[in-house]
Amino acid sequence: MARYIKQRINQHESATADHQVKATVEGIIADIRTRGEAAVRELSTKFDHWGPESFRLTQDEIEALIATLPPQTLEDIRFAQAQIRRFAQAQRDSMHDVEVETLPGVILGHKHVPVNSVGCYIPGGRYAMVASAHMSVLTAKVAGVARVIACTPPMNGKPPAATVAAMAMGGADEIYILGGVQAVAAMALGIDSIAPVDMIVGPGNAYVAEAKRQLFGEVGIDLLAGPTEVLVIADETADGEIVATDLLGQAEHGPTSPAILITTSESLANATLAEIERQLSVLPTADVAGQAWKNFGEIILVDSLEEAVTEADKIASEHVEVLTAEPRYFLDNLSNYGALFLGEETNVAYGDKVIGTNHTLPTRKAARYTGGLWVGKFIKTVTYQECTPEASVTIGEYCSRLCELEGFMAHKEQADLRVRRYAQEHEVAP
């Protein structure tokens, strides 16, 4: 039976914070709906102390920013984007159009059509989220999206050069230095200087996630990403230093990031607790990671790997690292996760930054019903149908009776008209 060695804070405290975020975002979006560009400019000045003549960077400005970066930085960005592009292209190549003759003369099919325009939000704030540009901009372009725009906030009063470079190298058609709810709303609703898009993607803080939730329906979204999460599943073969490092590696994202260990080994659980305390005494981001661990860290002791699967599927974590003797047991048996990292040779940081899988993933148990961002999120699978006259008579007779069964008499007449016309014209026996 599973038991907690360490447990997170009361869920009610998190719910109260969520309510406050919702109200704030509602007010900001309402203001932008009413006043458009003027509201966006005021909000940018208020929250980011940023009010340039134009939020959009010119090509000359983009090139000048890229020129400030060391050659190694640019090479590292190219390497990461090559891995992400390679995997995204393989995913796109796996998506095939379908056309099948289900009955003589009845042709049904589906085809994959990219969304026309996408707005990518690239977070800033505490960290420059360079990798998020690869994950959203580049993946949208591989999917075939014609217009991809990207917004990111200023950092220290100026555009973040490395993030801008990643946006440009990923294929962004328009780049804006604009952050927060105002950026998401401007892309979704449109303002004087930004034409609206059909879909908004990308991670962000609680306010950005709430803005996407409130705007969903007017635009499509990838998913509702909350604070990043990590779950480590480990047995007695795992190393406490690696477990602690990988838990804190995600806890440093923010003070509300859950970091959870499920283990069959009580000695590993205790070793991990001690190692976390040691690492927090020297970690440069301990102020954030320590708060996240204190309030949202958990250690769960289970009796078996089967019980570990049960508990992990209940948690449905964004990232799941498997540090056990046979990691692929969990590949075969787990069903609820955003991304899986098998064995100590890989880790969440690889997935976040460079290895090729997408790092925009489901949080807050959404892994129960969705995966993360991939080329398929930018593609609409649309269907079509075609009939010969003879097939229309066959299908029409069934349709007529089924429509009458439901009381849809105008629907019935659609079918009956075709049965009468094509049976007579083509001498088809009704």
N, C-alpha and C positions, 0 to 999 in steps of 0.2 A: 504493500500500500504506500502511495506517495506521501511524503511528509516534507514540510518546509524547514530548512535550516535557516534561511533568511527570506523575509517576505517584504513586498513593496508597501508603500503608504496606502491609506484608504482610498478607494476609487472615487468617493464622493468629492474629495478635494479636486480631482481632475475634472469632474463634471462641472463644478462651479466655475473653474477657469474657462472651460469650453463655452459656457453661456455668456461670459463677458466678451469673449472673442467674437461670437456671433453678433452681438449687438453692435459692437464697434464696426465690424465689416459691413453690416446692413446700412449704417449711416454713411460710410464712405462711398459705397456703390450708389446709394440714392443721390448723393451730392454730385457724383460724376454723371449720372443720368440727366440731372437737371442742368448742370453748368458746363459739362464737357471739359474742353481743354483748360479753361480757367481753373476748374476744380483740381484737375490733375497737376497743374503747375503749383498751386497753393499747397497741395499735399506733398509734392516732391520737395518743396522748400521747407515745409514743416518737419517732415520725417528724415529727409536725407540731406538737407541744406544744399539742395541742388536745383538750380534754375537757369540752365543755359538757354541761349537763343533758340536752339533746336535740340530736342532730345535725340534725334537721329544722327549717327556719326556719318560723315562723308567718307568716300573712299580714301581721300588723302589723309583724313584723321585716323582711319583704321590702319593704313600703311605706316603712319608715323608711330602709332602705338606698338605695332608689331616690331618695328625697327629698334625699340628700346629693350627688347628681350634678348637674353643671351642665346647663342646658337644652340646650346644644349637643351634649353627649354623648348625651343621650336622643334628640335629633333624628338624630344620626349612626347610632345603633343602629336607629332606625325606618327610616331610608333603606336601610341594609344589609339589614335583614330584608325590606323590600319587594321588593328585587331578588331575593333568594334565594327568597322565597315565589312570586314571579311565575314564575321558571324551574322551580321544583319542581312548581308546579301544571301548567305546560305539559307536563312529563314525565308527571305522573299522568294527564293528559287523553289522552296518547298510548297508554295501556294499555287495551286494549279486551277485554271478555269475548268468547268465541267459542262458537258453537254451530253444528254442521253435521250434516247427514244424509249420512253417508258411503256408506250403502247404503239401499235402501228399508226404512224402519222402524228403522234404527240411528242413534240420536242421540248424538253425542259433543260434549263441550264443555269449556271451562275458564273459571274465574272468578277474579278477583283479590280476595284476602281479606287485610286488614291483620293483622299480628301484634297480639295482645291487649295486651301490655305490653312496654315498652322502657326500659332503663336507659342514660342518656347520661353518659359520663364527660367532664368538661370540665377539661383540665389547668390547673395553676397553676405554682407553683415560680418559675422564673426570670422568666417573663412571665405576665401575666394574659391567658389565651386567650379573650377575649370572643367572638371570631368563631366558636369551636367550638360555642358554645351555639346560634347561628343554624343552623349546619350540621347538627346532630344533632337538637335538640329541635324546631325549627321544621319540618324536613323530615319527621320522624316524624309530626307533627301533620297536615301536608298529606297524608301517605299514609293517614291515617285511624286511627292508633293511638289506642286509647281511654285508656290510662294511660301517660304518659311521665314518668319521674322523672329527676332530674339530680343528680349529685354533683360538687363541686369542692372542692379543698383550701383552707384558710384561707391568707391572705397577710399576713405581718407580724402574726400573732396575731389576725386578725379576718376576717370574711367579705369577699370581694372584691366591692365594691358594683356595679361595672360588669358583672361576670360574672353576678351575681345578677339584675340588671336585664334582661340579655339572655335569661337562662333564663325569667324570668317573662313578658317580652314575647313570647317565642317560644312560650309555651303550656305550660310545664312544670306538671304536676299536683302534684308534690312536689319540693322543693328541699332538698338535704342539704349541709352543709358537712363534707365528709369526702373524704380524698384517698388516692391510691396504690392499692396492691394490696388494702388493706383495704376500700376503697370498691367496687372491682370485684367482689370476692368477696362482700361484703355484699349487693350488688344481685343477683348471680347465685344465691347460695345461700339468701339470706334470713336475717335475724336478728330478734330480738324487735321492733325498732323499724322494720324495713324488710321489707315483703313482697317475695318474690322476683319477678323479671321473666323474660320469655321470651327476651330478646335484649339483648346489651350492645353499644353502639357508642361510637365516639369515639376520638380519638388519645390519646397519652400517652407517657411515657418507656419505656425498655426493660423496666422491671418491670411496668408496666401492660400493655404488649403481650404479655409472657410470661404474665401472669395470664389474659388473654383466650384465649391459645392453650391453656393448661392447662384452662380451664373450657369450652372449645368442645365441644359435644356435650350437656352438661348444659343449656347455653343456646346460642342462636345468636349469632353475632358478625357485624359488618360485614366486617372484614378485619383482617389482622395488620399494623399500621402500625409500621414501624421509624423510625429517624432520617429526617428529611425530606431530600429529594434534589432537585437541580436539574441539568438538562442544557441548555446553550445551544448551538445549532447556528448558526454564523455564517459568512458569506463575506467577501469583501474590501469589501463595502459597509457592513459593520457598524462601529460606533463602539466603540473600546476602553473608553471611560469607561462606556458603558451596559453592555457585557459584564461588566466588573469589578463594577459596582454590582449587577447582577442575580445574579452568582455569590455575592457576599458577603451579599446580601440573604437568601439561604437558609442560607448557612453560619453566620449568627449564631444560628440555631435551637439549635445545640448542637455540642459539640466533635467529634461523630462524623458530622456531616451532609456527605454527598458533594456536591461542586460540580464539575461537569465542563464543559469546553468542547471541542466538536468543530468544527474550522474547516478551510477550504480555503486559508486565508491565513496563511503563517508570519509575516508582518509584523503581522497582527492578534494572533496568539498572543503575540508579544513585547511588543506594546503593552499587551495585557491583563495580562501578568505585571508590567510596570512600574506600571501603573495600580492593580493590587491592592496592591502594596507602598505606593504613595502613600496610598491610601484607608485602609489599615490603620494608618497613622501618625496618623490623625485620627478614625477611627470610634470612637464611644463603646463599642461592643460588640466591639472588636478582640480582646479577650482570648479570647472564644469563637470568633468568626469566623476569627481568625488561626490558632488551633489546628486548626479544622476544615479550613481551606485547606491548612495544612502537611501534615496527615496524610491527608486524604481528597480533596484537590483534584487534578484531572487536566486536562491539555490534550492533545488528540489531533489530530494533523495528518493530513488525508486529501487524496486527489488529486482528488476529484470529489464532487458532491452525491449521486450514486448510492452512493458509498462511505460518505458521511455517513449515509445511510439505513440501510445495513447495520450500521454501528457503533452507531448510536442504537438500533436494534431489539435488538441484543445487550445493551445497557445496560438497556433497558426502564425508563427513569427515571420517577419520580413526576411531576415537572414537566418539560416540554420547551418552552423558548423558541426560536423560530425568528427569527433576525435575518439574513435573506438578501434578495436582490433580489426573489425570488418565493416568499414564505412558503407559499402554498397548495400548492406542489409537495409539501411534507411532509405536509399534510393529506391529499393524495391517495395518498401512498406509504408513510408510516409506519404501523406497526400496533401497536407495543408502547410505550404511554405511559399515564400516569394522566390528565393534562390537558395540552392543547396551547395555547400562547400564540403567536399569529401576528402577527409584526411588532413593531417597537420601540415602537409606540404602546400596547401592553398589556404586562403583566408578571405574575410570580407573585404579587406583593403584592396586585394587584387581585383575583386569584382567591382568595387566602387570606382576604381581609377583606370584600369588598363587591360585586363585579361580578355575582354571582348563581350561578355554578357552585359545586359543593361542593368544599371543600378537604380532606376526608378521602379520601385517595387511596392506591393501592397502592404499596408500596416493596419494596426487595430483590428486584427482578425479577418481582414478582407481577403487574405489568402485562402479562406474557405471557399470563395467563389470566383476569384479572378487571379490571373497571373500579372506580371509586370508589363512595363512598356516594351514593345517590340514593333517590328515593321507592320505587323498585322493590325496594330491599334490605329494606324494611319490609313487603313484601307477598308473600304466598304465592300462587303460581299453582297452583290445585288443579283437578283434572279430574273429570268425571262422565260417566256413560254410561246410556243407556236404550234398551230394545228393545221392539218389538211382539212378540206371540207368534210371528208368522210369521218375523220377522227372527231371533228367538232360535233357531228350528229351523235356519235357514241357518247362522248363526254357530256353533251348537252342534255341527253335524256336522264342520265344520273343526276346531273346538276338540277334539273327542273324539279325532280321529285324531292331532292334534299332541301331545296329552297322552300318548297311548299310545306314540308315537314316543319320548318322553322317559322313559317309565316311571312317570309320575305317574297312578296308577290311581284315586285318590280325586278328583283333579282331573277325570279323564275322566268319572267318574260324575256330577259336577256338570253337565257338558255333556249327558251321556246322559239324565239325568232330565228335563231340559227338552225335549230332542228328543222323548222318548216322550210326555210330558205334552201339549206344545203341538201336536205332530203329530196326536195323537188328538183333542184337544179342539176344534181348529180345522180339522181335516181338511186339514192341510198335508202334502203328499207329502214324506217324508223323502228 
